[in-house]
Amino acid sequence: MAEVGLASHKMKMTLTEANEWVLKLLPHYEAVFTKEGGNPGLPFDQVYDLQHVQPLDFWQKMYEEVKTDLMSEGLKL
């Protein structure tokens, strides 16, 4: 989320442009808001190798997939 926020700032997005992004991305994530209990995420120790403080393979893969999708939509990450 921080990376997206920084990218939108660097792109000098207006509030209207940012809202257009939100509306474009909402269909991908809105199911989280209707799930029982929402999406609490995962604890740090379940997504990172604590010895090396590196993301686990499945977590890194998910990050890269989302980043690629956002970049293909035009976000300059």
C-alpha positions, 0 to 999 in steps of 0.5 A, a space after each residue: 500500500 505504501 508503494 502505491 501511495 508513493 507512486 500516486 504521489 509521484 504521478 501527481 494524481 488528483 483526487 479525481 484520478 485517485 478515485 478513478 483508480 479506486 473504482 477500477 481496482 475495487 472489483 478485484 478486492 471488494 469481496 474482502 469487505 463482504 467475507 465473514 470476518 473480513 480479511 485479517 491478513 496473516 501474521 508477520 511470522 507466517 509470511 516472512 522468514 524470521 531468520 533473514 527477514 525476507 518474504 516467503 516465496 508464496 508471499 513474494 509471488 503474490 506481491 509481484 503478481 499484484 505489482 505487475 497487474 497494477 503496472 499493466 494498468 498504468 501505475 508507475 511503480 
